Amino acid sequence: MEPVTDVETGEVVYAKPQPDRKNPKPKVKTVYQGFIFHDLRRSGVRNLVRAGVRERVAMEISGHRTRSVFERYNIVSPSDVQEAARKLAIFHDGKIGDISGTEEHQDAAAPPQ
């Protein structure tokens, strides 16, 4: 933890005292500079999802109890969107039949005889 300094004066900045504290002694405002274990949480969540682990299982592993908090860590990158588009194109290239939505995929079971 390093003290925060005023950009113009270079003096140490103090945090606002908490009104409910008995000893309102001013504390130096600090900011962490560096890498902490919690920084790995986002990478861990993204790696789990990209590896194909179901999101509910990834939430259990990462300790997220709610979807909203999980989504803060499961960020989507432009390469994720490109990969999704590539997979969708492969899926559509494998379709046969008409546009009614009733066609089968080429990977499906053998056609009836």
C-alpha positions as a Markdown table, in Angstrom:
| # | Residue | x | y | z |
|---|---|---|---|---|
| 1 | Met | 0.0 | 0.0 | 0.0 |
| 2 | Glu | 1.3 | 3.4 | -0.9 |
| 3 | Pro | 0.0 | 6.8 | 0.2 |
| 4 | Val | -1.9 | 8.8 | -2.2 |
| 5 | Thr | -0.4 | 12.2 | -2.9 |
| 6 | Asp | -2.0 | 15.4 | -4.4 |
| 7 | Val | -0.9 | 15.8 | -8.0 |
| 8 | Glu | -0.4 | 19.6 | -7.7 |
| 9 | Thr | 1.1 | 19.9 | -4.2 |
| 10 | Gly | 2.7 | 16.5 | -3.7 |
| 11 | Glu | 1.3 | 16.4 | -0.2 |
| 12 | Val | -0.2 | 13.2 | 1.3 |
| 13 | Val | -4.0 | 13.0 | 1.0 |
| 14 | Tyr | -6.0 | 12.0 | 4.1 |
| 15 | Ala | -9.2 | 10.0 | 3.9 |
| 16 | Lys | -12.4 | 11.6 | 5.2 |
| 17 | Pro | -13.0 | 10.7 | 8.9 |
| 18 | Gln | -15.8 | 8.3 | 9.6 |
| 19 | Pro | -18.5 | 10.1 | 11.6 |
| 20 | Asp | -19.5 | 6.9 | 13.6 |
| 21 | Arg | -16.0 | 6.2 | 14.9 |
| 22 | Lys | -15.0 | 7.1 | 18.4 |
| 23 | Asn | -11.5 | 8.2 | 17.4 |
| 24 | Pro | -11.8 | 10.3 | 14.3 |
| 25 | Lys | -8.0 | 10.5 | 13.8 |
| 26 | Pro | -7.3 | 11.2 | 10.1 |
| 27 | Lys | -5.9 | 8.3 | 8.2 |
| 28 | Val | -3.6 | 8.5 | 5.2 |
| 29 | Lys | -5.4 | 7.5 | 2.0 |
| 30 | Thr | -3.7 | 4.6 | 0.4 |
| 31 | Val | -3.8 | 2.7 | -2.9 |
| 32 | Tyr | -2.4 | -0.7 | -3.7 |
| 33 | Gln | 0.3 | -0.7 | -6.3 |
| 34 | Gly | 1.0 | -4.2 | -7.6 |
| 35 | Phe | -0.4 | -7.7 | -8.1 |
| 36 | Ile | -2.6 | -9.6 | -5.7 |
| 37 | Phe | -4.1 | -13.1 | -5.7 |
| 38 | His | -7.6 | -11.7 | -6.3 |
| 39 | Asp | -6.3 | -10.4 | -9.7 |
| 40 | Leu | -6.3 | -14.0 | -10.9 |
| 41 | Arg | -10.0 | -14.5 | -10.3 |
| 42 | Arg | -11.0 | -12.9 | -13.6 |
| 43 | Ser | -8.5 | -15.0 | -15.5 |
| 44 | Gly | -9.7 | -18.1 | -13.8 |
| 45 | Val | -13.3 | -17.5 | -14.6 |
| 46 | Arg | -12.6 | -16.7 | -18.2 |
| 47 | Asn | -10.4 | -19.8 | -18.6 |
| 48 | Leu | -13.0 | -22.0 | -17.1 |
| 49 | Val | -15.7 | -20.7 | -19.5 |
| 50 | Arg | -13.5 | -20.9 | -22.5 |
| 51 | Ala | -12.5 | -24.4 | -21.6 |
| 52 | Gly | -16.2 | -25.3 | -21.9 |
| 53 | Val | -17.0 | -25.7 | -18.2 |
| 54 | Arg | -20.7 | -24.9 | -17.6 |
| 55 | Glu | -21.2 | -21.5 | -16.1 |
| 56 | Arg | -23.0 | -22.8 | -13.0 |
| 57 | Val | -20.0 | -25.1 | -12.3 |
| 58 | Ala | -17.6 | -22.2 | -12.9 |
| 59 | Met | -19.6 | -20.1 | -10.4 |
| 60 | Glu | -19.3 | -22.9 | -7.8 |
| 61 | Ile | -15.5 | -23.2 | -8.3 |
| 62 | Ser | -14.9 | -19.4 | -8.2 |
| 63 | Gly | -17.2 | -18.9 | -5.2 |
| 64 | His | -19.7 | -16.6 | -7.0 |
| 65 | Arg | -23.2 | -16.9 | -5.5 |
| 66 | Thr | -25.0 | -14.7 | -8.0 |
| 67 | Arg | -25.0 | -14.5 | -11.7 |
| 68 | Ser | -24.6 | -10.7 | -11.6 |
| 69 | Val | -21.3 | -10.9 | -9.7 |
| 70 | Phe | -20.1 | -13.8 | -11.9 |
| 71 | Glu | -20.8 | -11.7 | -15.0 |
| 72 | Arg | -18.4 | -9.0 | -13.7 |
| 73 | Tyr | -15.6 | -11.5 | -14.0 |
| 74 | Asn | -16.7 | -13.3 | -17.1 |
| 75 | Ile | -15.9 | -10.5 | -19.5 |
| 76 | Val | -16.3 | -11.0 | -23.2 |
| 77 | Ser | -13.5 | -10.0 | -25.5 |
| 78 | Pro | -13.6 | -9.2 | -29.3 |
| 79 | Ser | -11.9 | -12.5 | -29.9 |
| 80 | Asp | -14.7 | -14.3 | -28.0 |
| 81 | Val | -17.3 | -12.7 | -30.3 |
| 82 | Gln | -15.2 | -13.6 | -33.4 |
| 83 | Glu | -14.9 | -17.2 | -32.2 |
| 84 | Ala | -18.7 | -17.4 | -31.7 |
| 85 | Ala | -19.3 | -16.1 | -35.2 |
| 86 | Arg | -16.8 | -18.7 | -36.6 |
| 87 | Lys | -18.7 | -21.5 | -34.8 |
| 88 | Leu | -22.0 | -20.3 | -36.0 |
| 89 | Ala | -20.8 | -20.2 | -39.6 |
| 90 | Ile | -19.5 | -23.8 | -39.3 |
| 91 | Phe | -22.9 | -24.8 | -37.9 |
| 92 | His | -24.8 | -23.2 | -40.7 |
| 93 | Asp | -22.4 | -24.6 | -43.4 |
| 94 | Gly | -23.3 | -28.1 | -42.1 |
| 95 | Lys | -27.1 | -27.6 | -42.4 |
| 96 | Ile | -29.0 | -29.3 | -45.2 |
| 97 | Gly | -32.6 | -28.9 | -46.3 |
| 98 | Asp | -34.9 | -25.9 | -46.6 |
| 99 | Ile | -35.2 | -22.7 | -44.6 |
| 100 | Ser | -38.3 | -23.8 | -42.7 |
| 101 | Gly | -36.2 | -24.6 | -39.6 |
| 102 | Thr | -37.1 | -28.3 | -39.8 |
| 103 | Glu | -33.9 | -29.4 | -41.5 |
| 104 | Glu | -31.4 | -31.7 | -39.9 |
| 105 | His | -27.8 | -31.1 | -39.4 |
| 106 | Gln | -25.3 | -33.3 | -41.3 |
| 107 | Asp | -24.0 | -34.6 | -38.0 |
| 108 | Ala | -27.4 | -36.0 | -37.2 |
| 109 | Ala | -28.3 | -39.7 | -37.4 |
| 110 | Ala | -28.5 | -41.4 | -40.8 |
| 111 | Pro | -31.6 | -40.3 | -42.9 |
| 112 | Pro | -34.5 | -42.7 | -42.9 |
| 113 | Gln | -34.7 | -45.1 | -45.9 |
